Amino acid sequence: MAAPQPATPPGHTDDWWRGAAIYQVYPRSFADGDGDGTGDLAGVRSRLPYLAELGVDAIWFTPWYLSPLADGGYDVADYRTIDPAFGDLAEAEQLIAEARGLGIRTIVDIVPNHVSDQHAWFRAALAAGPGSPERKLFHFRPGRGEHGELPPNDWPSQFSGRTWTRVEDGEWYLHLFTPQQPDLNWAHPAVREEHEEVLRFWFERGVAGVRIDSAALPAKDPELPEFVEGRDPHPYIDRDDLHEIYRSWRRIADEYGGVFVGEVWLPDSERFARYLRPDELHTAFNFSFLSCPWDADRLRAAIDDTLAEHAPVGAPATWVLCNHDVTRTVTRYGRQDTGFDFATKTYGTPTDLRLGTRRARAAALLTLALPGSVYLYQGEELGLPEAEIPRDRIQDPMHFRSGGTDPGRDGCRVPLPWTADAPYAGFGSAVEPWLPQPEGWATYAADQQADDPHSMLSLYRAALELRRADPALGDGPLGWLPSDDGVLTFRRSPDLICVVNLADGPAALPDHTDVLLSSGPLDADGRLPSDTAVWLRS
């Protein structure tokens, strides 16, 4: 086995992740380097200078592995192979090295709950038949009913629809997501061993960290009991077995100087914090802030709760406004209901994009001023809205499994606009992208925004530059200051203050010596308009 490769570039401290700005790349939609309509690693490599100029510390890639793409790559067929649509392993290694040369680390995605139905293990399990060792790597069970015609239990899906699929020999297999994503049996030692080897494989190729998808789901009650709302412990969410798994992963990460970020959706703050103990995950995504409405009291509560739940274990918070699963910020904040909930997504929701953009600009400064690390989803720095995809072009399984009532997640995955006067806004060549770009998409192009000092891109660049230059705008303390109703005012250092006005009218600013950055102009009296944020030097 190759010697461990350090994940930390020269000149950077080992705890870089505590205050990092991390950019999420959805490879299919970032940039198309070979002109076939699908984003790829060549496209990412060509845009590394853009990311360096933006000022991010790391890139998190959603799955780039071999996959039939039944669920946007989260159905992995082989963790050691790059999907040919994106490139190959040598190019991934080159990308990791080139990014490191620019001071940008790489984080990859691991999906421990399930694999693709095209994975070699699952294909072998289907061929081997009931009772075989191959089937013990998954959750195969006989059905209920006189002829086994009913599924083994009634567990609800993370998507709509059934969680069990019957195979030709009569047995059923468990899938909390789509039938193309069979759940692994984490009680089997081979499952644990394989994932530990996968972690080593990628750490040895120079990745700095791993994002863990659906991190609270892999362990299951071996009895597979009927689902009862409120059952404690839950049969498949946040089971205690998970913590030993992540402790073994942490030991591997520590060998390589690597870090973890977990996707942990849990309402119980005490149980959430268990995943962040010093010998488990380094960080976890903060979904209470992401889903919070544009409301001062609720945002302050989300911030306070987040910091409080991280404090006992000494872990930094993470902040994110949007990702590849969630309605884009500009659109969400331009609606009457400014929160986010998968259950409420629907077609034709009225949206005021001007209002949403103003709030998204303010939210950018709020998020980048909070203590801890921040994740920025590709296109947020361009102020992209959610696109409504024609029904005949939708690819997301959430849409189909809902019977067509859920618009799905493709609207936030539309290929990025790079060049205003190029075909398909410069995403690739003259080949139409895999998802259609809405009319007027080119008006958001990066080349247009780069020359506009008032653009969303210029705002993000300026904020990230200040954040990097001032240690106070990373991990560290936050102190609330007195403010009027609807206004959030907090201090990040003895001389740095952030003010966000969510009230209906303008707000007076606290005493200060300089305005470092504002999401919009102050009014004629030097007050902060509604839906505007500012960083002050006091």
C-alpha positions as CSV (number, residue, x, y, z in Angstrom):
1,M,0.0,0.0,0.0
2,A,1.3,3.5,-0.9
3,A,2.5,5.7,1.9
4,P,-0.2,8.1,3.2
5,Q,-0.3,11.4,1.4
6,P,-0.8,14.6,3.4
7,A,-4.0,16.4,2.7
8,T,-2.7,19.8,3.8
9,P,-0.9,22.0,1.2
10,P,2.2,23.8,2.4
11,G,1.6,26.9,4.3
12,H,-1.8,25.8,5.7
13,T,-2.6,24.7,9.2
14,D,-4.0,21.3,9.9
15,D,-7.3,22.7,11.3
16,W,-8.1,24.6,8.0
17,W,-11.6,23.0,8.0
18,R,-12.7,24.8,11.1
19,G,-13.2,28.1,9.2
20,A,-13.1,27.0,5.5
21,A,-15.1,28.2,2.6
22,I,-16.0,25.1,0.6
23,Y,-17.5,25.2,-2.9
24,Q,-19.8,22.3,-3.9
25,V,-19.4,21.1,-7.5
26,Y,-22.2,19.0,-9.1
27,P,-20.0,17.7,-11.9
28,R,-22.7,17.1,-14.5
29,S,-23.7,20.7,-14.4
30,F,-20.5,22.7,-13.7
31,A,-18.6,22.8,-17.0
32,D,-18.5,20.6,-20.1
33,G,-14.9,20.2,-21.3
34,D,-15.4,17.7,-24.1
35,G,-18.5,19.2,-25.6
36,D,-20.9,16.3,-25.2
37,G,-23.5,18.2,-23.1
38,T,-22.5,16.8,-19.8
39,G,-20.2,18.4,-17.3
40,D,-16.9,16.6,-16.6
41,L,-13.5,16.8,-14.9
42,A,-11.9,18.5,-17.9
43,G,-14.5,21.2,-17.5
44,V,-13.7,21.6,-13.8
45,R,-10.0,21.7,-14.5
46,S,-10.5,24.5,-17.0
47,R,-12.4,26.5,-14.4
48,L,-10.0,26.0,-11.4
49,P,-8.6,29.6,-11.9
50,Y,-12.2,30.9,-11.5
51,L,-12.5,29.0,-8.2
52,A,-9.1,30.3,-7.1
53,E,-10.2,33.9,-7.9
54,L,-13.5,33.3,-6.1
55,G,-11.5,32.6,-3.0
56,V,-12.6,29.2,-1.8
57,D,-10.5,26.8,0.3
58,A,-11.8,23.5,-1.0
59,I,-14.1,21.8,-3.5
60,W,-16.6,19.2,-2.5
61,F,-17.5,17.0,-5.5
62,T,-20.8,15.1,-5.5
63,P,-20.3,11.5,-6.7
64,W,-18.1,11.3,-9.8
65,Y,-17.9,7.5,-9.6
66,L,-19.1,4.9,-12.1
67,S,-22.9,5.0,-11.9
68,P,-26.1,4.3,-14.0
69,L,-27.2,7.7,-12.7
70,A,-30.6,6.5,-11.5
71,D,-30.2,9.1,-8.7
72,G,-27.8,11.6,-10.0
73,G,-24.7,9.5,-9.2
74,Y,-25.8,8.6,-5.6
75,D,-26.2,5.1,-7.0
76,V,-22.6,4.1,-7.1
77,A,-21.5,1.0,-9.1
78,D,-17.7,1.3,-8.4
79,Y,-16.0,3.7,-6.0
80,R,-12.6,3.1,-7.6
81,T,-13.7,4.1,-11.1
82,I,-14.6,7.5,-12.4
83,D,-17.7,7.5,-14.5
84,P,-16.6,7.7,-18.2
85,A,-19.0,10.6,-18.7
86,F,-16.8,12.6,-16.4
87,G,-13.3,11.3,-17.3
88,D,-11.1,8.7,-15.7
89,L,-9.1,8.1,-12.5
90,A,-5.9,9.6,-13.9
91,E,-7.7,12.8,-14.7
92,A,-9.3,12.9,-11.2
93,E,-5.8,12.6,-9.7
94,Q,-4.6,15.4,-12.0
95,L,-7.5,17.6,-10.9
96,I,-6.8,17.0,-7.3
97,A,-3.1,17.9,-7.8
98,E,-3.8,21.0,-9.9
99,A,-6.3,22.2,-7.3
100,R,-3.8,21.7,-4.5
101,G,-1.3,23.7,-6.5
102,L,-3.8,26.6,-6.3
103,G,-4.3,26.1,-2.6
104,I,-7.7,24.4,-3.1
105,R,-8.3,21.0,-1.4
106,T,-10.7,18.3,-2.6
107,I,-13.5,16.6,-0.7
108,V,-15.2,13.6,-2.2
109,D,-18.6,12.1,-1.5
110,I,-19.2,8.6,0.0
111,V,-22.7,7.0,0.1
112,P,-22.5,4.3,2.8
113,N,-26.2,3.5,3.0
114,H,-26.5,1.8,-0.4
115,V,-24.9,1.0,-3.7
116,S,-26.2,0.8,-7.3
117,D,-28.1,-2.3,-8.4
118,Q,-25.3,-2.5,-11.0
119,H,-22.6,-2.9,-8.3
120,A,-20.8,-6.2,-8.6
121,W,-21.9,-7.2,-5.1
122,F,-25.6,-6.8,-5.8
123,R,-25.4,-8.5,-9.2
124,A,-23.7,-11.5,-7.5
125,A,-26.4,-11.5,-4.8
126,L,-29.1,-11.7,-7.4
127,A,-27.4,-14.6,-9.2
128,A,-26.6,-16.5,-6.0
129,G,-30.1,-16.9,-4.7
130,P,-31.8,-17.1,-1.3
131,G,-29.7,-17.9,1.8
132,S,-26.4,-17.3,0.0
133,P,-23.4,-15.4,1.5
134,E,-23.7,-12.9,-1.3
135,R,-27.2,-11.9,-0.2
136,K,-26.1,-11.3,3.4
137,L,-24.3,-8.2,2.2
138,F,-27.7,-6.7,1.7
139,H,-31.2,-6.9,3.4
140,F,-32.9,-9.8,1.5
141,R,-36.0,-11.2,3.2
142,P,-38.9,-13.5,2.3
143,G,-42.2,-11.7,1.9
144,R,-45.3,-11.8,4.1
145,G,-48.6,-13.2,3.1
146,E,-49.6,-16.7,2.0
147,H,-47.3,-16.6,-1.0
148,G,-44.8,-14.1,0.2
149,E,-46.5,-11.5,-2.0
150,L,-46.3,-8.7,0.6
151,P,-43.1,-6.8,1.5
152,P,-41.3,-7.8,4.7
153,N,-42.3,-4.6,6.6
154,D,-43.9,-1.2,6.0
155,W,-40.9,1.1,6.4
156,P,-41.5,4.5,4.7
157,S,-39.1,5.6,1.9
158,Q,-36.8,8.6,2.0
159,F,-38.4,9.2,-1.4
160,S,-42.0,8.4,-2.2
161,G,-43.1,4.8,-2.8
162,R,-42.1,1.4,-1.5
163,T,-38.9,0.5,0.3
164,W,-38.9,-3.1,-0.9
165,T,-38.6,-4.7,-4.3
166,R,-39.3,-8.4,-5.1
167,V,-36.9,-10.4,-7.2
168,E,-37.6,-13.3,-9.5
169,D,-37.0,-16.0,-6.9
170,G,-39.6,-14.4,-4.6
171,E,-37.3,-12.7,-2.0
172,W,-37.5,-9.0,-1.4
173,Y,-34.6,-6.5,-0.9
174,L,-34.6,-3.3,1.1
175,H,-34.0,0.2,-0.5
176,L,-34.7,3.3,1.5
177,F,-34.4,5.3,-1.7
178,T,-35.0,3.9,-5.2
179,P,-35.1,0.3,-6.2
180,Q,-31.8,0.9,-8.1
181,Q,-30.2,1.7,-4.7
182,P,-30.2,-1.5,-2.5
183,D,-29.3,-0.9,1.1
184,L,-26.1,-2.5,2.4
185,N,-26.1,-4.6,5.6
186,W,-23.7,-2.8,7.9
187,A,-23.7,-5.6,10.4
188,H,-21.6,-7.6,7.9
189,P,-17.8,-7.2,8.4
190,A,-17.1,-7.2,4.6
191,V,-19.2,-4.0,4.2
192,R,-17.2,-2.2,6.8
193,E,-13.9,-3.5,5.4
194,E,-14.7,-2.4,1.9
195,H,-15.7,1.1,2.9
196,E,-12.5,1.5,5.0
197,E,-10.5,0.5,1.9
198,V,-12.4,3.0,-0.2
199,L,-11.5,5.7,2.2
200,R,-7.8,4.8,2.1
201,F,-8.0,4.6,-1.7
202,W,-9.1,8.2,-2.0
203,F,-7.0,9.6,0.9
204,E,-3.9,8.1,-0.9
205,R,-4.9,10.1,-4.0
206,G,-4.6,13.3,-2.1
207,V,-8.2,14.1,-1.1
208,A,-8.5,16.3,2.0
209,G,-11.8,15.0,3.2
210,V,-15.0,13.0,2.7
211,R,-18.6,14.1,2.8
212,I,-20.8,11.3,4.1
213,D,-24.2,11.1,2.4
214,S,-27.2,10.2,4.6
215,A,-24.8,9.6,7.5
216,A,-27.5,8.7,10.0
217,L,-29.1,5.9,7.9
218,P,-26.7,2.9,7.3
219,A,-27.3,0.9,10.5
220,K,-30.6,-1.0,10.7
221,D,-32.4,-3.0,13.4
222,P,-31.6,-6.6,12.4
223,E,-35.1,-7.7,13.2
224,L,-36.5,-5.2,10.6
225,P,-39.6,-4.5,12.8
226,E,-42.7,-2.8,11.6
227,F,-42.5,1.0,11.5
228,V,-44.1,2.8,14.5
229,E,-44.0,6.6,14.6
230,G,-41.9,7.7,17.6
231,R,-40.3,4.3,18.2
232,D,-37.1,4.7,20.2
233,P,-34.7,3.6,19.1
234,H,-35.7,4.2,15.5
235,P,-35.3,1.0,13.3
236,Y,-33.0,2.7,10.7
237,I,-32.2,6.3,11.7
238,D,-29.5,7.4,14.1
239,R,-28.9,4.0,15.6
240,D,-26.1,3.7,18.2
241,D,-24.3,1.1,16.0
242,L,-23.2,3.9,13.7
243,H,-20.8,5.5,16.2
244,E,-18.4,2.7,16.2
245,I,-18.4,2.7,12.4
246,Y,-17.5,6.4,12.3
247,R,-14.8,5.9,15.1
248,S,-13.1,3.4,12.9
249,W,-13.4,5.8,9.9
250,R,-11.9,8.6,12.1
251,R,-8.9,6.5,12.8
252,I,-8.2,6.1,9.1
253,A,-8.8,9.9,8.5
254,D,-6.3,10.7,11.2
255,E,-3.6,8.7,9.5
256,Y,-3.9,10.9,6.4
257,G,-4.8,14.3,8.0
258,G,-8.2,14.0,6.4
259,V,-11.6,15.4,7.6
260,F,-15.2,14.3,7.5
261,V,-18.4,16.2,7.0
262,G,-21.6,14.3,7.7
263,E,-25.1,14.8,6.2
264,V,-27.0,14.3,9.5
265,W,-30.6,15.3,9.5
266,L,-31.7,15.0,13.2
267,P,-34.1,17.1,15.3
268,D,-32.5,16.1,18.6
269,S,-29.5,18.4,19.1
270,E,-27.9,16.2,21.8
271,R,-27.9,13.1,19.5
272,F,-26.7,15.3,16.6
273,A,-23.7,16.4,18.7
274,R,-22.7,12.7,19.4
275,Y,-21.6,12.4,15.7
276,L,-19.1,15.3,16.4
277,R,-17.3,13.9,19.4
278,P,-13.5,14.2,19.1
279,D,-13.1,10.6,17.9
280,E,-15.9,10.7,15.3
281,L,-16.8,13.2,12.5
282,H,-15.1,16.5,12.3
283,T,-18.2,18.4,11.1
284,A,-21.8,17.9,10.0
285,F,-24.2,19.9,7.9
286,N,-26.5,22.3,9.6
287,F,-29.9,21.8,8.2
288,S,-31.9,23.9,10.7
289,F,-30.2,27.1,9.3
290,L,-30.6,25.9,5.7
291,S,-34.3,25.4,6.0
292,C,-35.0,28.4,8.2
293,P,-37.4,31.1,6.8
294,W,-36.2,34.7,6.2
295,D,-37.2,35.8,9.7
296,A,-34.9,37.6,12.2
297,D,-36.1,35.8,15.3
298,R,-36.1,32.3,13.7
299,L,-32.7,32.9,12.1
300,R,-31.2,34.0,15.4
301,A,-32.7,31.0,17.1
302,A,-31.2,28.7,14.4
303,I,-27.8,30.3,14.9
304,D,-27.9,30.1,18.7
305,D,-29.1,26.5,18.6
306,T,-26.5,25.5,16.1
307,L,-23.6,27.0,18.1
308,A,-25.0,25.6,21.4
309,E,-25.2,22.0,20.0
310,H,-21.6,22.2,18.7
311,A,-20.1,23.8,21.8
312,P,-20.1,20.7,24.1
313,V,-18.0,18.7,21.7
314,G,-15.8,21.6,20.5
315,A,-16.7,21.1,16.8
316,P,-17.2,24.1,14.5
317,A,-20.5,24.8,12.9
318,T,-21.2,24.5,9.2
319,W,-23.4,27.0,7.3
320,V,-25.1,26.5,4.0
321,L,-28.0,28.2,2.2
322,C,-28.5,25.7,-0.7
323,N,-27.2,22.5,-2.2
324,H,-28.0,20.1,-5.0
325,D,-31.2,18.9,-3.3
326,V,-32.6,22.2,-2.2
327,T,-34.5,25.1,-3.9
328,R,-32.1,27.8,-4.8
329,T,-31.8,30.7,-2.4
330,V,-32.9,33.5,-4.8
331,T,-36.1,31.7,-5.5
332,R,-36.8,30.5,-2.0
333,Y,-36.4,33.9,-0.5
334,G,-38.6,35.5,-3.2
335,R,-41.6,33.4,-2.1
336,Q,-44.2,33.9,0.5
337,D,-43.0,30.8,2.4
338,T,-39.2,31.4,2.6
339,G,-38.4,28.2,4.5
340,F,-37.6,24.9,2.9
341,D,-39.3,21.6,3.3
342,F,-39.3,18.7,0.8
343,A,-42.9,18.0,1.5
344,T,-44.1,21.5,0.4
345,K,-42.4,21.6,-3.0
346,T,-44.9,22.2,-5.8
347,Y,-45.3,23.6,-9.3
348,G,-46.1,27.1,-10.1
349,T,-45.2,28.8,-6.8
350,P,-45.3,32.6,-7.3
351,T,-41.8,34.1,-6.9
352,D,-40.5,37.7,-6.7
353,L,-36.9,37.3,-8.0
354,R,-35.9,40.9,-7.3
355,L,-36.9,40.5,-3.7
356,G,-35.3,37.0,-3.5
357,T,-32.0,38.3,-5.0
358,R,-31.9,41.2,-2.5
359,R,-32.4,38.8,0.4
360,A,-29.9,36.3,-1.1
361,R,-27.2,39.0,-1.2
362,A,-27.9,39.8,2.4
363,A,-27.9,36.2,3.4
364,A,-24.5,35.7,1.7
365,L,-23.0,38.3,4.0
366,L,-24.8,36.8,7.1
367,T,-23.6,33.3,6.3
368,L,-20.0,34.3,5.5
369,A,-19.8,36.2,8.8
370,L,-20.9,33.3,11.0
371,P,-18.3,31.3,13.0
372,G,-17.3,28.0,11.5
373,S,-17.1,26.7,7.9
374,V,-19.4,27.6,5.1
375,Y,-20.5,25.6,2.0
376,L,-21.3,27.4,-1.2
377,Y,-23.3,25.5,-3.9
378,Q,-22.2,26.1,-7.5
379,G,-24.2,29.0,-9.1
380,E,-25.2,30.6,-5.8
381,E,-22.3,33.1,-6.4
382,L,-24.0,33.9,-9.7
383,G,-27.4,34.5,-8.1
384,L,-29.0,31.7,-10.2
385,P,-32.7,31.1,-9.6
386,E,-34.5,27.7,-9.5
387,A,-35.4,26.6,-13.0
388,E,-38.7,25.0,-13.8
389,I,-37.8,22.0,-15.9
390,P,-40.3,20.9,-18.6
391,R,-41.9,17.7,-17.5
392,D,-40.6,15.7,-20.4
393,R,-37.0,16.6,-19.5
394,I,-37.1,15.9,-15.8
395,Q,-34.7,13.2,-14.7
396,D,-34.9,13.3,-10.9
397,P,-36.5,10.1,-9.4
398,M,-38.2,12.1,-6.7
399,H,-40.5,13.5,-9.4
400,F,-41.4,10.1,-10.8
401,R,-41.8,8.4,-7.4
402,S,-44.2,11.1,-6.3
403,G,-46.5,10.4,-9.2
404,G,-45.4,13.7,-10.8
405,T,-46.6,16.0,-8.0
406,D,-43.1,16.8,-6.8
407,P,-41.1,19.0,-9.3
408,G,-38.0,17.2,-8.2
409,R,-34.5,18.6,-7.7
410,D,-33.4,19.2,-11.3
411,G,-34.3,22.9,-11.0
412,C,-31.2,23.6,-9.0
413,R,-29.0,21.4,-11.1
414,V,-29.2,23.2,-14.4
415,P,-25.8,23.6,-16.2
416,L,-24.0,26.8,-15.2
417,P,-23.8,29.9,-17.5
418,W,-20.2,30.9,-18.2
419,T,-20.1,33.1,-21.3
420,A,-23.1,35.3,-22.2
421,D,-22.5,35.3,-26.0
422,A,-21.6,31.6,-26.5
423,P,-24.0,28.8,-27.3
424,Y,-25.8,27.5,-24.2
425,A,-24.1,30.3,-22.2
426,G,-20.7,28.8,-22.6
427,F,-21.4,25.6,-20.6
428,G,-19.7,23.5,-23.3
429,S,-20.0,23.6,-27.1
430,A,-23.0,23.7,-29.4
431,V,-24.4,20.5,-28.0
432,E,-27.5,21.0,-25.8
433,P,-26.8,20.3,-22.1
434,W,-28.2,17.3,-20.4
435,L,-30.8,19.6,-18.7
436,P,-32.3,22.6,-20.5
437,Q,-31.2,26.1,-19.6
438,P,-34.2,28.5,-19.1
439,E,-34.6,31.5,-21.4
440,G,-32.4,34.4,-20.3
441,W,-29.9,32.1,-18.5
442,A,-27.0,33.9,-20.2
443,T,-27.8,37.1,-18.3
444,Y,-26.4,35.4,-15.3
445,A,-23.1,34.4,-17.1
446,A,-19.9,34.6,-15.0
447,D,-18.1,36.7,-17.7
448,Q,-20.8,39.4,-17.5
449,Q,-20.8,39.4,-13.7
450,A,-17.0,39.5,-13.4
451,D,-16.9,43.0,-14.9
452,D,-19.8,44.3,-12.9
453,P,-18.8,45.6,-9.4
454,H,-22.4,45.4,-8.2
455,S,-23.0,41.8,-9.3
456,M,-23.6,38.8,-7.1
457,L,-20.3,37.3,-8.2
458,S,-18.4,40.5,-7.2
459,L,-20.1,40.5,-3.8
460,Y,-19.1,36.9,-3.1
461,R,-15.5,37.6,-4.3
462,A,-15.2,40.6,-2.1
463,A,-16.7,38.8,0.9
464,L,-14.5,35.8,0.5
465,E,-11.4,38.0,0.2
466,L,-12.2,39.8,3.4
467,R,-13.1,36.5,5.1
468,R,-9.7,35.1,4.2
469,A,-7.8,38.2,5.2
470,D,-9.5,38.6,8.6
471,P,-9.1,35.6,11.0
472,A,-12.1,36.9,13.0
473,L,-14.4,35.8,10.0
474,G,-13.7,32.1,10.5
475,D,-14.0,29.9,13.5
476,G,-14.3,31.8,16.8
477,P,-16.7,33.6,19.1
478,L,-19.9,35.4,18.1
479,G,-21.4,38.1,20.4
480,W,-24.9,39.5,19.9
481,L,-25.3,43.3,20.1
482,P,-28.5,45.2,20.9
483,S,-30.6,45.9,17.9
484,D,-34.2,46.8,16.9
485,D,-36.8,44.2,16.1
486,G,-36.2,42.4,12.8
487,V,-32.4,43.3,12.8
488,L,-29.6,40.9,13.6
489,T,-26.4,42.6,14.9
490,F,-23.4,40.6,16.1
491,R,-19.7,41.2,16.7
492,R,-17.0,38.8,15.4
493,S,-14.0,40.5,16.9
494,P,-13.3,43.7,18.9
495,D,-13.7,45.7,15.7
496,L,-15.8,43.7,13.2
497,I,-19.6,43.8,13.3
498,C,-22.2,42.3,11.0
499,V,-25.7,43.8,10.7
500,V,-28.6,42.2,8.8
501,N,-31.9,44.1,8.4
502,L,-34.9,41.8,8.0
503,A,-37.4,44.5,9.2
504,D,-39.8,46.3,6.9
505,G,-38.0,49.7,7.2
506,P,-34.4,51.0,7.3
507,A,-32.3,50.4,10.4
508,A,-29.7,52.7,12.1
509,L,-26.2,51.3,12.1
510,P,-24.1,51.0,15.3
511,D,-21.1,53.2,15.7
512,H,-18.4,52.3,13.2
513,T,-15.4,53.7,11.5
514,D,-15.7,52.0,8.1
515,V,-18.2,50.1,5.9
516,L,-16.2,47.1,4.8
517,L,-18.8,45.6,2.5
518,S,-22.6,46.0,2.0
519,S,-25.0,43.7,0.1
520,G,-26.7,46.9,-1.2
521,P,-26.3,50.7,-0.9
522,L,-27.1,52.5,2.3
523,D,-29.9,55.1,2.2
524,A,-29.4,58.8,2.0
525,D,-29.3,59.0,5.8
526,G,-26.7,56.3,6.1
527,R,-29.2,53.7,7.4
528,L,-29.4,50.1,6.3
529,P,-32.4,49.4,4.0
530,S,-34.6,46.4,4.5
531,D,-33.3,43.0,3.3
532,T,-29.7,44.3,3.3
533,A,-26.6,43.3,5.2
534,V,-23.3,45.1,6.0
535,W,-19.9,44.4,7.5
536,L,-18.6,47.2,9.6
537,R,-15.2,48.1,11.2
538,S,-15.8,49.6,14.6
